[in-house]
Amino acid sequence: MSLNDRDALAVLHAVIDPADGNGLIGRFYARWFSFEASPRDLFPPDMAAQRATFAHALNWVYGELVDQRAEEPVAFLAQLGRDHRKYGVLPEHYDTLRQALYTTLRDEVAEAWTDAVGAAAEQSLNLITGVMRGAAEAELSPAWWDGTVVEHLRVSRDLAVVRLQLDQPMPYHPGQYVNVAVPQCPRRWRYLTPAIPSDDTGAVEFHVRAVSGGLVSNAIVNETQSDDRWRLSNPHGGLHVDRDGGDVLMVAGSTGLAPLRSIIMDLTRWGENPRVHLFFGGRYPCELYDLPTLWQVAANNPWLSVTPVSERNGDPAWAADYPDVTPPRGLHLRQTGKLMDVVTRYGGWGDRQILISGGPEMVRVTKAALMAKGAPPERIQHDPLYR
């Protein structure tokens, strides 16, 4: 029965700690690279982020298998296989990957390993590697898209807008995110979200905030120059607005504005849309960097309302060095306070489609605050918090 043996699958699931990328997952990668040296050169020197991402992914897949839900894991694994082409992973690499993961799971389970657990491990790893390899081999789209930086705007001390011209257009849905590699940090991929819909000319725009300790984000904000060559991988994510699904609440923290901005710009193609109320938050008023653009969109699309929110009422001294982002009259008055507090001050929004975008902690607390006010969780969308 193997994949139907929930007890055996639960034993495997129990040893995969999503918060411990240095444990079982670290031992898996070490064993894989000992079996076959060539995959090591495909990944960045510092494997911490890669291990953490894989730990979360593997934990989720086994959780779904325990609950006997295979449809979403199969779709996820297919996307993972297509996406791994960007590293240069070849079909034959999946054989040693499967062998290394099986051996690592067996060692971790130790005395709890039985014939039933072994069969579940064999069948589940056949599924994982088989779907990934099959999807990678069947995919006809490019493994990556290359592009040239044409503009780098420093809009705040730790915020930058980067515009690229891709060598060929990249198809993606508004709200999706992509993996990006920059020349300053070879083989270190970082998820970024295009801030404009897919463009037939190959134009794409990203909004990036430097994260404390973030090697790639700091390099993008502080070191990016025109003519730098970037590489983008396949799009991910399902953040979207159903135009027949009722009115919409959007909550954006800092550069979390990017996917919601892309969706809003895509909606302008239609004359009629559900009402969209966007709350756009930052620490200081000066960090509400895109208010002039949002004002222009709202001025021509009466279905869009924008409420700016800043945690502090005034700007710091360093803000004098950056562009004034105060929009013309026409937006709602700027509110002061925590973004989640301002949003929930207006009610529970339980009758809306709700899209939240920003840092993981901002998304967690905003979602919890809205649910506490009565918003149904199934109406709330956000990207995976571990990406």
C-alpha positions in Angstrom: 0.0 0.0 0.0 3.0 2.4 0.6 1.6 5.8 -0.4 -1.7 4.8 1.3 0.0 3.9 4.5 -0.5 7.1 6.5 1.2 5.7 9.6 4.4 4.9 7.7 4.4 8.2 5.9 3.8 10.0 9.3 7.0 8.4 10.6 9.0 9.9 7.7 7.2 13.3 8.1 8.1 13.4 11.8 11.8 13.4 11.2 11.7 16.4 8.8 12.0 19.6 10.8 11.2 22.6 8.6 13.1 24.8 11.0 16.3 22.8 11.0 18.0 23.0 7.6 21.3 22.0 9.2 20.0 18.7 10.5 18.6 16.0 8.3 18.6 18.3 5.2 22.2 19.3 5.8 23.2 15.6 6.1 21.2 14.8 2.9 23.1 17.5 0.9 26.4 16.3 2.3 25.6 12.7 1.3 24.3 13.7 -2.2 27.5 15.6 -2.9 29.6 12.7 -1.7 27.7 10.4 -4.1 28.2 12.7 -7.0 30.4 15.8 -6.9 29.0 17.6 -10.0 25.8 18.9 -8.3 27.8 20.8 -5.7 29.0 23.3 -8.2 25.5 24.1 -9.2 24.5 25.6 -5.9 25.8 28.7 -4.0 28.8 28.4 -1.6 26.6 29.2 1.4 23.8 26.5 1.3 21.8 27.8 4.3 19.0 29.4 2.3 18.8 26.4 0.0 18.7 23.9 2.9 16.0 25.9 4.6 13.8 26.1 1.5 14.2 22.4 0.8 13.4 21.6 4.4 10.1 23.6 4.3 9.2 22.1 0.9 9.9 18.4 1.9 8.0 18.9 5.2 5.0 20.2 3.4 5.0 17.5 0.7 5.1 14.7 3.3 2.4 16.5 5.3 0.1 16.5 2.3 0.9 12.8 1.6 0.1 11.9 5.2 -3.3 13.6 4.7 -3.7 11.8 1.5 -3.8 14.9 -0.6 -1.6 14.3 -3.7 -2.9 16.8 -6.3 -1.2 19.9 -4.9 2.1 18.1 -4.1 2.3 16.8 -7.6 1.7 20.2 -9.1 4.3 21.7 -6.7 6.9 19.1 -7.4 6.4 19.6 -11.2 7.0 23.3 -10.8 10.0 22.5 -8.6 11.5 20.3 -11.2 11.0 22.9 -13.9 12.5 25.5 -11.7 15.6 23.4 -10.9 16.7 23.6 -14.5 18.0 27.1 -13.7 20.7 25.5 -11.5 21.8 23.2 -14.3 20.3 20.1 -12.6 20.3 17.2 -15.2 17.9 14.2 -15.3 20.6 11.8 -14.2 21.2 13.8 -11.0 17.8 12.7 -9.7 19.0 9.1 -9.3 21.7 10.0 -6.8 19.4 12.6 -5.2 16.9 9.9 -4.5 19.5 7.5 -3.2 21.0 10.1 -0.8 17.6 11.2 0.5 16.5 7.6 1.1 19.6 6.7 3.0 19.4 9.9 5.1 15.8 9.2 6.0 16.6 5.6 6.9 19.5 6.8 9.2 17.3 9.4 10.8 14.3 7.1 11.5 16.7 4.6 13.0 14.9 2.0 15.2 11.5 3.1 14.0 12.4 1.9 10.5 10.3 -1.0 9.4 9.5 -2.7 6.1 6.4 -0.6 5.8 8.3 2.6 6.5 10.9 1.5 3.9 8.3 0.9 1.3 6.6 4.3 2.0 10.0 6.0 1.7 10.8 4.2 -1.6 7.4 5.0 -3.1 7.3 8.6 -1.9 10.8 9.3 -3.2 9.9 7.7 -6.5 7.0 10.1 -6.7 9.1 13.1 -5.7 12.0 12.5 -8.0 9.9 11.1 -10.8 7.5 14.1 -11.0 10.4 16.6 -10.8 12.5 14.8 -13.5 9.5 14.2 -15.8 8.4 17.8 -15.6 11.9 19.1 -16.2 12.3 16.9 -19.3 8.9 17.8 -20.7 9.2 21.6 -20.2 9.7 23.4 -23.5 10.0 26.9 -22.1 13.5 28.4 -21.4 15.3 27.3 -18.2 16.0 31.0 -17.6 15.6 34.5 -19.1 18.6 36.9 -19.3 18.2 40.7 -19.2 20.1 43.9 -18.9 19.6 46.6 -16.2 18.5 49.8 -17.9 17.7 51.8 -14.8 18.5 51.7 -11.1 16.7 54.3 -8.9 17.6 54.7 -5.3 14.2 55.8 -3.9 15.2 55.6 -0.2 18.1 54.7 2.0 17.4 51.0 1.6 14.9 50.9 -1.3 15.6 50.7 -5.0 13.6 50.4 -8.2 15.4 48.3 -10.8 14.2 48.2 -14.5 15.4 45.6 -16.9 15.2 44.8 -20.6 15.0 41.1 -21.1 16.5 39.5 -24.2 13.1 37.9 -24.8 9.8 38.5 -23.2 9.0 36.4 -20.1 5.4 35.3 -19.7 4.0 35.5 -16.1 0.7 36.3 -14.5 0.4 39.6 -12.5 1.2 38.8 -8.9 3.6 36.0 -9.6 7.2 36.0 -8.4 10.5 34.8 -10.0 13.9 33.7 -8.9 16.6 36.2 -9.7 20.4 35.9 -9.9 22.6 39.0 -10.1 26.3 39.3 -11.1 27.4 40.5 -7.6 26.3 37.2 -6.0 26.9 34.3 -8.4 24.6 31.3 -7.9 22.7 33.0 -5.1 19.1 33.1 -6.2 16.6 35.4 -4.6 12.8 35.6 -5.1 11.6 39.0 -6.4 8.2 40.0 -7.7 7.7 42.0 -10.9 5.9 45.3 -10.2 4.4 45.5 -13.7 2.4 42.9 -15.8 4.3 40.8 -18.3 5.3 43.0 -21.2 5.6 41.9 -24.9 8.7 44.0 -25.3 10.6 42.2 -22.4 10.5 45.2 -20.0 10.3 44.2 -16.3 10.5 46.2 -13.1 11.5 45.1 -9.5 11.2 46.9 -6.2 13.8 45.8 -3.7 14.4 46.6 -0.1 17.8 45.8 1.5 17.3 43.3 4.3 19.7 43.3 7.3 22.2 40.6 6.6 20.8 39.9 3.2 23.7 39.5 0.8 21.7 39.6 -2.4 19.2 42.4 -1.5 22.0 44.6 -0.2 24.0 44.1 -3.5 20.9 44.9 -5.5 20.2 48.1 -3.6 23.8 49.3 -3.2 25.8 47.9 -6.0 23.5 47.4 -9.1 24.6 49.4 -12.2 23.2 50.0 -15.6 24.3 47.3 -18.1 24.5 44.6 -15.3 23.2 41.3 -16.6 20.6 39.5 -14.6 19.1 36.0 -14.9 15.5 35.2 -14.1 13.9 31.8 -13.6 10.4 30.5 -14.1 7.5 32.3 -12.4 5.7 31.0 -9.3 2.7 31.8 -7.2 -1.0 32.2 -7.5 -1.8 35.6 -6.0 -4.7 37.0 -8.1 -8.0 38.9 -8.2 -11.1 37.2 -9.4 -13.0 39.9 -11.3 -16.2 38.0 -10.6 -15.4 37.3 -6.9 -16.5 40.6 -5.3 -14.7 43.6 -4.0 -11.0 43.5 -2.9 -8.9 44.5 0.0 -5.1 44.7 -0.6 -2.6 45.3 2.2 1.0 46.0 1.1 4.0 46.5 3.4 6.9 48.3 1.8 8.1 46.6 -1.4 5.3 44.1 -0.8 3.5 46.6 -3.0 5.1 45.1 -6.1 2.7 42.1 -6.8 -0.4 44.1 -5.9 0.7 47.0 -8.1 1.2 44.5 -11.0 -2.3 43.2 -10.4 -3.8 46.7 -10.2 -2.1 47.7 -13.5 -3.4 44.6 -15.2 -6.9 45.4 -14.0 -6.8 48.8 -15.7 -7.2 46.9 -19.0 -10.9 46.7 -18.2 -13.4 49.5 -17.8 -15.3 47.8 -15.0 -13.7 46.0 -12.0 -14.6 45.1 -8.5 -13.8 47.9 -6.0 -10.2 47.7 -4.8 -9.0 49.3 -1.6 -5.3 49.3 -1.2 -3.5 50.1 2.1 0.1 50.8 1.5 2.4 51.0 4.5 5.9 51.9 5.5 7.9 53.0 8.5 8.2 56.6 7.4 6.2 58.7 5.0 9.2 58.9 2.7 9.2 55.1 2.3 5.8 55.2 0.6 7.9 55.5 -2.5 5.3 54.7 -5.2 2.4 57.0 -4.1 2.7 59.3 -7.2 2.2 56.3 -9.5 -0.7 55.0 -7.4 -2.3 58.4 -7.5 -2.1 58.5 -11.3 -3.7 55.0 -11.5 -6.5 55.9 -9.0 -7.2 59.2 -10.7 -8.1 57.4 -13.9 -9.8 54.3 -12.4 -12.6 55.1 -9.9 -12.7 51.5 -8.7 -9.3 52.0 -6.9 -8.9 53.6 -3.5 -5.5 54.0 -1.9 -4.8 54.7 1.8 -1.2 55.5 2.7 0.0 54.4 6.2 3.2 55.2 8.0 4.2 54.0 11.4 5.7 57.4 12.2 4.3 60.8 11.4 7.5 62.5 10.2 10.6 61.7 8.1 14.1 61.2 9.5 16.9 63.6 8.5 18.3 61.3 5.9 15.1 61.5 3.9 16.1 64.9 2.6 18.5 63.2 0.2 15.7 61.3 -1.6 12.8 62.3 -3.9 9.7 63.8 -2.4 7.0 61.1 -2.7 4.1 63.2 -1.5 1.3 62.7 -4.0 -1.1 65.4 -5.3 -4.4 65.7 -3.7 -6.7 62.8 -4.5 -5.7 59.9 -2.3 -7.1 59.2 1.1 -5.3 61.1 3.8 -2.2 59.3 5.2 -2.9 57.4 8.4 -0.4 56.9 11.1 0.1 53.7 13.0 0.8 50.0 12.6 -0.5 48.8 9.2 -2.6 46.0 10.7 -4.2 48.3 13.2 -5.1 50.9 10.6 -6.6 48.2 8.3 -8.7 46.5 11.0 -9.9 49.9 12.3 -12.1 50.0 9.2 -13.7 46.7 10.0 -13.2 43.0 9.4 -13.4 43.1 5.6 -14.9 39.6 5.7 -16.9 40.3 2.5 -13.8 41.0 0.4 -11.2 39.1 -1.5 -8.1 39.8 0.7 -4.5 39.9 -0.7 -1.6 40.6 1.7 1.9 41.1 0.6 5.1 42.1 2.5 7.6 40.6 5.0 6.7 37.2 6.6 6.0 38.8 10.0 3.9 41.6 8.6 1.8 39.0 6.7 1.4 36.8 9.8 0.2 39.6 12.1 -2.0 41.2 9.5 -3.7 37.9 8.6 -4.2 37.1 12.3 -5.7 40.5 13.0 -8.1 40.2 10.1 -9.2 36.7 11.1 -9.7 38.0 14.7 -12.1 40.6 13.2 -14.0 37.8 11.4 -12.4 37.6 7.9 -12.6 34.0 6.7 -9.1 32.5 6.2 -10.2 31.0 2.9 -10.7 34.5 1.6 -7.1 35.6 2.4 -4.3 35.2 -0.1 -0.6 35.6 0.4 2.6 34.1 -1.0 4.4 31.3 0.9 6.1 32.8 3.9 9.3 30.7 3.5 10.1 31.5 -0.1 
